[in-house]
Amino acid sequence: MEAKVLKLTCEDLNHRGMGVCKADRFPIFVPGLLPGEVALVEVKDLRKTYGYGRVVSQLSLSKERTVPVCPSFGECGGCQIMHMAYPAQLEFKKKMAEETFRRIGHLELKVKDIIGMEEPYHFRNKVQVPFRDMGGEIRAGFFKQGTHEIVPLEECYIQPRTATAIVSKVKGLFEEHGLPAYDEAGHRGLLRHLLIRKTVSDEYMVVFITLEEAFPKAEGIVKALVSEFPMIKSIIQNINPKKGNAILGETSKLLYGNEYLLDEICGLRFRVSEKSFFQTNHAQTEKMYRKILSYAAPKNDEIILDGYSGVGTISLLLAREAKKVCGIEVVPEAVRDARINAELNGVKNAAFLLGKTETEIEKIKEKISTVVVDPPRKGCDAGLLEAIIARKIEKMVYVSCNVATLARDLEILSSFYEIKEITLVDMFPQTSEVEAVCLLEK
């Protein structure tokens, strides 16, 4: 292929929402193109078996196309499919999930339903914004796709407006006091990231993630923030002196207010700290948890195992109807928070073990009726799947934020379990990501 600009027709979308075009059967992935659209495409990056391109001129438009509300769409890497009408986004995610089950899991599975949002904007309750020094100028925003180049944050349509205003205020305060942002190349400067959490009752936590413990003018900055944003109930400094992409460091200091926030899901209260894993979309989390409960259908004579239990959200919801729930989690802080959350809600029939789910499951000698797993993106450990199969647990509810690893694990489980039903939950509108809840029975 010698030509650099080609007239191409988009035939499909890949799992990241990029348009799939073919030039003499050679795949070219083009961000921003929708199926059926024709465009002049500059082929920019040729690999051995595929290439990437960018639209030079759009020659036709799909009826599924909409004008993105965000002016930074296409430059910022936060959203991939904001150019698709929301019903089309949901259909895309459903189709991609079914194709992934077929391609990776070699399974012909149909998604029963995808649960969307009534208002698919401003939904995130956790925001992590990088701050960088750009030649003496502070830049705060989000990374361009696949880079560490920051797109300045003017407005973000998937995070709360108050969070955007807090970011802008912090940037202004650092400029006013002459404090530096982080210089990644030189590994120097002060502010690396700003982490903001929001509860369902509109209380906020602000976390300054700094390179070093020394934080000049911290008292004045905290006072100015709280004065303008009285909904801020907690301000924390987290120190991360290490190079690399890890956002949070090991040490934290309380600068103002409480060490944690109290949030609520499905009538239960949960303590949320700066390091807590907590679902980032409150409205959709409640819908997803209700689906998990309907699939698990706990009875008052059943013992349920909750693998990868985090701060105990799913465990405590199950415990309201089960005889006993045992949560297993490898992160010590999460286990501590889970035990505190159990006390906070007066739940006495939930126990939490510290360790890997695949090893700690062997310590549970009672008969387990149902296992619920909500693993990280890498999916379940093979040893855990073997243990579940060996124990002949009757029912399994698999919650996944990565359909590819879910498909891999379902292929293993399908020899021993019937895959009864799969529901998708659109936890991340405007992006190509989706959450899945799967019911399996022996």
C-alpha positions in Angstrom: 0.0 0.0 0.0 1.9 3.0 -1.3 -0.9 5.6 -1.1 -0.9 7.6 2.2 -4.5 8.9 1.7 -7.2 6.3 0.8 -10.9 6.4 0.3 -12.2 3.8 2.8 -15.5 2.5 4.0 -16.0 1.6 7.6 -17.2 -2.0 7.9 -17.3 -2.5 11.6 -16.0 -1.4 15.0 -13.3 -3.0 17.1 -13.5 -3.6 20.8 -12.1 -0.1 21.5 -14.7 1.6 19.3 -12.4 2.3 16.4 -13.7 2.0 12.9 -12.5 -1.1 11.0 -11.7 -0.4 7.3 -10.2 -2.7 4.7 -7.7 -1.7 2.0 -7.2 -4.7 -0.3 -8.3 -6.8 2.7 -5.7 -5.2 4.9 -7.3 -3.9 8.2 -7.0 -0.2 9.0 -8.3 1.0 12.4 -9.6 4.6 12.3 -10.8 6.4 15.4 -14.0 8.3 15.0 -15.5 6.4 12.0 -18.8 4.5 12.3 -20.0 1.5 10.3 -21.2 2.5 6.8 -19.4 5.8 6.8 -17.0 6.7 3.9 -14.0 8.9 4.5 -10.6 9.9 3.1 -8.2 8.4 5.5 -4.5 9.1 6.0 -2.7 5.9 6.9 -0.3 6.9 9.6 1.0 3.8 11.2 1.6 0.5 9.3 2.2 -2.7 11.2 2.8 -6.2 9.9 -0.9 -7.3 9.9 -2.8 -4.0 10.4 -2.5 -0.2 10.4 -3.9 2.9 11.9 -5.3 5.9 10.2 -7.0 9.3 10.8 -9.9 10.9 9.0 -8.8 13.6 6.6 -12.3 14.2 5.1 -15.6 12.7 6.0 -17.6 11.8 2.9 -20.7 10.3 4.5 -22.3 10.1 7.9 -24.0 7.3 9.8 -27.5 7.9 11.2 -26.0 6.7 14.5 -23.6 9.6 14.7 -24.1 12.4 17.1 -22.2 15.6 17.9 -20.0 15.0 21.0 -20.8 17.4 23.8 -17.2 17.6 24.8 -14.9 19.8 22.6 -11.9 17.7 23.6 -13.3 14.5 22.3 -10.9 12.8 20.0 -8.0 14.4 21.6 -8.5 13.4 25.3 -8.2 9.7 25.8 -10.9 9.5 28.4 -13.8 8.7 26.1 -13.8 6.7 22.9 -17.4 6.6 21.6 -19.0 9.9 22.5 -19.6 10.4 18.7 -22.2 7.6 18.9 -25.8 8.2 19.9 -26.3 6.6 23.3 -28.7 3.7 22.2 -26.1 2.9 19.5 -23.4 2.8 22.3 -25.4 0.2 24.2 -25.9 -1.9 21.1 -22.2 -1.7 20.3 -21.3 -3.0 23.8 -23.8 -5.8 23.6 -22.4 -6.9 20.1 -18.8 -6.6 21.2 -19.5 -8.8 24.3 -21.1 -11.5 22.2 -18.3 -11.4 19.7 -15.7 -11.6 22.5 -17.5 -14.7 24.0 -17.3 -16.3 20.5 -13.7 -15.3 19.6 -12.0 -15.8 23.0 -14.3 -18.2 24.8 -15.5 -20.2 21.7 -19.0 -19.9 23.2 -22.2 -18.9 21.4 -23.7 -16.8 24.1 -26.4 -14.1 24.0 -26.5 -11.2 26.3 -30.0 -11.0 27.9 -30.0 -7.3 28.5 -27.8 -4.2 28.8 -28.7 -1.8 31.6 -28.1 1.8 30.5 -28.3 5.2 32.2 -31.1 7.7 32.0 -28.6 10.5 31.9 -25.2 9.2 30.7 -23.1 12.2 31.8 -21.3 13.5 34.9 -21.5 10.1 36.6 -18.1 9.4 38.0 -17.7 9.6 41.7 -13.9 9.2 41.6 -11.6 11.4 39.5 -7.8 11.3 39.2 -6.3 14.3 37.4 -2.6 14.5 36.6 -0.8 17.8 37.1 2.4 18.4 35.1 5.0 21.1 34.7 5.2 22.2 31.1 8.1 24.6 30.8 7.2 26.4 34.0 3.5 26.4 33.3 1.1 24.1 35.2 -1.1 21.9 33.1 -3.9 19.8 34.6 -6.1 17.5 32.6 -6.2 14.1 31.1 -3.7 12.2 29.0 -4.1 11.8 25.2 -4.8 8.3 24.2 -1.6 6.2 24.6 0.6 9.1 25.7 1.6 11.1 28.8 0.8 14.4 27.0 -1.9 16.3 28.9 -5.1 17.7 27.3 -6.0 20.7 29.5 -9.1 20.3 31.5 -11.7 22.9 30.7 -14.8 20.8 31.2 -15.4 17.0 31.6 -18.7 15.5 30.8 -18.2 12.3 32.7 -17.2 13.7 36.0 -19.1 16.0 38.4 -19.0 19.7 37.6 -17.9 20.4 41.1 -14.9 18.1 40.7 -13.9 20.1 37.5 -14.3 23.4 39.5 -12.1 22.0 42.3 -9.3 21.1 39.8 -9.4 24.6 38.4 -9.3 26.1 41.8 -6.3 24.0 42.9 -4.4 24.9 39.6 -5.1 28.6 40.3 -3.9 28.3 44.0 -0.7 26.6 42.9 0.0 29.3 40.4 -0.8 32.0 42.9 1.6 30.6 45.4 4.3 29.8 42.9 4.2 26.0 43.7 5.4 23.6 41.0 3.5 20.7 39.4 5.4 17.4 38.7 8.0 17.3 36.0 7.9 13.7 34.9 11.2 13.7 32.9 13.2 15.3 35.7 11.2 13.5 38.5 10.9 16.8 40.5 8.2 19.2 41.4 5.3 19.0 44.0 1.9 18.0 42.8 1.6 14.8 40.7 -2.2 14.1 40.8 -5.3 15.4 42.3 -7.7 12.7 43.4 -11.4 13.6 44.1 -14.1 11.4 45.6 -17.8 12.2 45.8 -20.5 10.5 47.8 -24.2 10.1 46.9 -24.9 12.9 49.5 -22.5 15.3 47.6 -19.7 15.2 50.1 -16.2 15.4 48.7 -12.7 14.2 49.5 -9.7 15.9 47.9 -6.3 14.1 47.9 -3.1 15.9 46.9 -0.7 13.3 45.6 2.8 14.9 46.0 6.3 13.8 45.2 7.6 14.7 48.7 6.2 15.2 52.2 7.1 18.9 52.3 4.0 20.9 51.1 4.6 24.7 51.4 1.5 26.9 51.7 -0.7 23.8 52.5 -2.6 25.5 55.2 -3.6 28.5 53.0 -4.5 26.2 50.1 -6.7 24.1 52.3 -8.4 27.1 53.9 -9.1 28.6 50.4 -10.5 25.3 49.1 -12.9 24.7 52.0 -14.0 28.3 52.0 -15.1 28.1 48.3 -16.3 24.4 48.4 -17.9 23.7 51.8 -19.0 20.3 50.6 -15.3 19.2 50.9 -15.3 17.1 54.1 -11.8 15.6 53.9 -8.5 16.8 52.5 -5.6 14.4 52.5 -2.0 14.5 51.3 -0.6 11.3 49.8 3.1 11.0 49.2 4.4 9.1 46.2 8.2 9.5 45.8 8.6 6.7 43.3 9.0 6.9 39.5 6.4 5.1 37.4 2.7 5.1 36.7 1.4 4.1 40.1 -0.7 7.0 41.3 -0.9 6.6 45.1 2.0 6.2 47.4 2.1 4.3 50.7 2.0 7.2 53.1 -0.9 9.6 53.7 -1.5 12.6 56.0 -4.8 14.2 57.0 -4.8 17.9 56.3 -8.4 18.7 57.0 -11.7 17.1 58.2 -12.2 13.3 58.3 -9.9 10.5 57.2 -12.8 9.0 55.2 -16.2 9.6 53.7 -19.4 7.7 54.4 -21.2 6.6 51.2 -24.4 4.6 50.8 -25.4 1.8 48.4 -28.7 -0.1 48.5 -29.5 1.2 52.0 -26.1 0.2 53.5 -23.3 2.6 54.6 -19.7 2.2 53.6 -16.5 3.9 54.8 -14.5 5.1 51.8 -10.9 6.2 52.2 -8.5 7.6 49.5 -7.3 4.0 48.8 -10.6 2.2 48.9 -11.8 0.4 45.8 -15.4 1.6 45.2 -17.4 1.5 42.0 -17.2 4.8 40.2 -20.8 5.1 39.1 -23.3 5.2 41.9 -26.5 4.9 40.0 -25.3 2.0 37.9 -23.7 0.3 40.8 -27.0 0.0 42.6 -28.6 -1.5 39.5 -25.7 -3.9 39.1 -25.9 -5.0 42.8 -29.6 -5.6 42.5 -28.9 -7.9 39.5 -26.2 -9.7 41.5 -28.6 -10.3 44.4 -31.3 -11.6 42.0 -28.9 -14.0 40.4 -27.5 -15.2 43.8 -31.0 -15.4 45.3 -29.5 -16.0 48.8 -31.5 -18.1 51.3 -31.3 -18.0 55.1 -29.8 -21.5 55.3 -27.1 -20.9 52.8 -23.4 -20.1 53.1 -22.0 -17.8 50.4 -18.4 -17.1 49.4 -17.6 -13.6 48.0 -14.2 -13.7 46.2 -12.2 -10.6 45.7 -14.5 -8.9 48.2 -12.9 -5.5 48.5 -14.4 -3.3 51.2 -17.3 -5.8 51.6 -20.1 -4.1 49.5 -21.4 -7.2 47.9 -20.7 -9.4 51.0 -22.8 -7.2 53.2 -25.7 -7.0 50.7 -25.8 -10.8 50.5 -25.5 -11.2 54.2 -28.9 -9.5 54.7 -30.6 -12.6 53.3 -28.0 -15.5 53.7 -27.1 -17.5 56.7 -23.4 -16.5 56.4 -21.2 -14.8 54.0 -17.4 -15.2 53.8 -15.5 -12.5 51.9 -11.9 -13.0 50.8 -9.6 -10.1 49.8 -5.8 -9.8 49.3 -5.5 -6.1 50.2 -5.1 -5.6 54.0 -6.6 -2.1 54.0 -9.7 -3.3 52.2 -10.2 -6.2 54.7 -9.9 -3.7 57.5 -12.5 -1.4 55.9 -14.8 -4.4 55.2 -14.8 -5.4 58.9 -15.5 -1.8 59.9 -18.3 -1.6 57.3 -19.9 -4.8 58.8 -19.9 -3.2 62.3 -21.2 0.1 60.8 -24.2 -1.7 59.4 -24.7 -4.1 62.3 -24.0 -7.1 60.1 -22.8 -10.1 62.3 -23.0 -12.9 59.8 -20.3 -11.7 57.4 -16.6 -12.7 58.0 -13.6 -11.4 56.0 -10.4 -13.3 55.4 -7.1 -11.7 54.3 -5.4 -13.6 51.5 -5.8 -14.9 47.9 -9.2 -16.2 47.2 -7.7 -19.3 45.5 -5.9 -20.3 48.7 -8.2 -19.1 51.4 -11.2 -20.9 50.0 -9.6 -24.1 51.2 -9.9 -22.9 54.8 -13.7 -22.8 54.6 -14.9 -26.2 55.6 -18.6 -25.6 55.5 -20.6 -26.4 52.4 -20.7 -23.3 50.1 -24.0 -23.0 48.3 -23.1 -20.0 46.0 -19.8 -18.3 45.1 -19.8 -14.7 43.9 -16.6 -13.4 42.3 -15.7 -9.8 41.2 -12.0 -10.1 40.2 -9.7 -7.4 38.8 -9.3 -7.0 35.0 -7.0 -10.0 34.7 -9.9 -12.3 35.7 -10.0 -15.2 38.1 -6.9 -17.1 39.1 -6.9 -20.6 37.5 -6.5 -22.1 40.9 -9.7 -20.5 42.1 -11.7 -21.9 39.1 -10.2 -25.4 39.9 -11.2 -25.1 43.5 -14.8 -24.0 42.7 -15.2 -26.9 40.2 -13.6 -29.4 42.7 -16.0 -28.4 45.5 -19.0 -28.7 43.2 -20.5 -25.4 44.3 -24.0 -25.3 42.9 -24.2 -21.7 41.8 -21.8 -19.0 40.7 -22.2 -15.3 40.0 -19.3 -13.9 38.0 -19.0 -10.1 37.9 -16.5 -8.8 35.4 -15.1 -5.4 34.2 -13.2 -7.1 31.4 -15.3 -9.2 28.9 -12.2 -10.7 27.4 -11.0 -12.4 30.6 -14.6 -13.3 31.5 -14.8 -15.1 28.1 -11.6 -17.0 28.9 -12.8 -18.1 32.3 -16.3 -19.0 31.0 -14.8 -21.4 28.5 -13.2 -23.3 31.4 -16.3 -23.2 33.5 -18.7 -24.2 30.7 -17.6 -27.9 30.9 -19.0 -28.0 34.5 -21.6 -25.3 34.6 -24.5 -24.1 32.5 -24.2 -20.5 31.7 -27.8 -19.4 32.5 -27.8 -15.7 31.8 -25.6 -12.7 31.1 -26.5 -9.1 31.8 -24.4 -6.1 30.9 -24.3 -2.9 33.0 -23.2 0.3 31.3 -21.0 1.5 34.1 -18.9 3.7 31.8 -21.0 5.6 29.2 -19.1 7.3 26.4 -16.3 4.8 26.7 -15.8 1.3 25.2 -15.8 -0.4 28.6 -18.8 -2.3 30.1 -19.5 -4.4 33.2 -20.9 -7.9 33.0 -22.8 -10.1 35.5 -23.1 -13.8 34.6 -25.1 -16.5 36.3 -23.8 -20.1 36.2 -25.4 -23.2 37.7 -24.2 -26.8 37.8 
